Amino acid sequence: MSKQAIILAGLLGVGMVASYMSWTSEDPTEETEGVVVIDTKPEQIDGISWTSEKMDVELSRRSDTVGDYIWVKTVERIEKEVPLELTVDLEAPELPEGEAPPEPETRTEITTIVREFKAGDTAQELIESFAPLMASRSLDVSSDKYGDFGLDAPEATLLVTRSGKEPRELKIGGEAYGTRDRYALDADKATVVLLDSDLLRPLKFAISRLPDRDLLTVETPALSQVQVSSPTREVVTLTQLNAADPQKATWGYPDETEGDESAAAWMNKALSLKAKAYVQAEEMPTGTTTELTLVYTDEDGLQHQVEVIQGQGPNGETQWYGRSTNTRELVTLHAAQASELVADLDALP
């Protein structure tokens, strides 16, 4: 074999090895796809806001003695066509027989509804999906072509605030044909990018997707006992047996080695309680009575309280409410669940 052939064979071998190493590489930077729009970490994001014609959404961080959490404020604007005030024209001629009267004139009335609530895990997942905020691609678009992408009159404005850095603003335009992903204008860089619509959906539908409806966030296997109290009876303590075994886990009474079917059935109902909605300032009940208090203790010795409350709603109707260590604020409960749980207290000794 000639010297030249040996050299070429060697170079080919090196190339094949390099190609194989590249193909099998586990370097995470090589698996990253798309374009970085906002380079940040989850803990650096202080807030996210979404502003549109029909809905404003604001996520912000809060902290108390229990821990850190995310608070949400939404402002919804609902348009409704209402008839103008009718005036009777006594001198107007009668309509010919069979002719319908003209449609009444209307005006647009806008009702503004403000809601505030603690966010659940979806909000934290949203923040993590923004860190970093990635676009599938960047497009070279001149400003005179923004209208082709719905960016001359954007549907919404997305604002991300970060610790120690300037806020970043994106104008959200139209949908990309065939994907439903959204075009966005990065104002700082004057570039158009394509964002996955799944990133924005929790903001567009914040009222239904972001509230934390869990009264208790501790997983059931991590609970060791619960103290149950009400105004009409002494405190009852229930303990969980075989918590680590889903097939054998049950509830009973202290110092007993076997579970109690009635206690277990009652606890299943208690652990199924969910918040329906967060009570707003103008919806605060009157004549409230705490019908039931549950103080859960987890395997680490931490306590978590849940209250079941009955009261009169804004219109004088009987309502069931709740408050817990997790929700922080007053929430409404599903009446059937709450009333049945209180009524079934007689199943406990």
Stockholm file with secondary structure:
# STOCKHOLM 1.0

chainA/1-349         MSKQAIILAGLLGVGMVASYMSWTSEDPTEETEGVVVIDTKPEQIDGISWTSEKMDVELSRRSDTVGDYIWVKTVERIEKEVPLELTVDLEAPELPEGEAPPEPETRTEITTIVREFKAGDTAQELIESFAPLMASRSLDVSSDKYGDFGLDAPEATLLVTRSGKEPRELKIGGEAYGTRDRYALDADKATVVLLDSDLLRPLKFAISRLPDRDLLTVETPALSQVQVSSPTREVVTLTQLNAADPQKATWGYPDETEGDESAAAWMNKALSLKAKAYVQAEEMPTGTTTELTLVYTDEDGLQHQVEVIQGQGPNGETQWYGRSTNTRELVTLHAAQASELVADLDALP
#=GR chainA/1-349 SS CCHHHHHHHHHHHHHHHHHHHHHHCCCHHHHCCSEEEECCCGGGEEEEEEEESSEEEEEEEEECSSCEEEEEEEEEEEEEEEECCCCCCTTSCCCCTTCCCCCCCEEEEEEEEEEEEEBCHHHHHHHHHTTTEEESEEECCCGGGGGGGTCSSCSEEEEEEETTEEEEEEEEEEECTTTCCEEEEETTTTEEEEECHHHHHHHHTHHHHSBCCBSCCSCGGGEEEEEEEETTEEEEEEEEESTTCTTTCEEECTTCSSCCHHHHHHHHHHHTCBEEEECCGGGCCEEEEEEEEEEEEETTSCEEEEEEEEEECTTSCEEEEEEETTTCSCEEECHHHHHHHHHGGGGCC
#=GC SS_cons         CCHHHHHHHHHHHHHHHHHHHHHHCCCHHHHCCSEEEECCCGGGEEEEEEEESSEEEEEEEEECSSCEEEEEEEEEEEEEEEECCCCCCTTSCCCCTTCCCCCCCEEEEEEEEEEEEEBCHHHHHHHHHTTTEEESEEECCCGGGGGGGTCSSCSEEEEEEETTEEEEEEEEEEECTTTCCEEEEETTTTEEEEECHHHHHHHHTHHHHSBCCBSCCSCGGGEEEEEEEETTEEEEEEEEESTTCTTTCEEECTTCSSCCHHHHHHHHHHHTCBEEEECCGGGCCEEEEEEEEEEEEETTSCEEEEEEEEEECTTSCEEEEEEETTTCSCEEECHHHHHHHHHGGGGCC
//
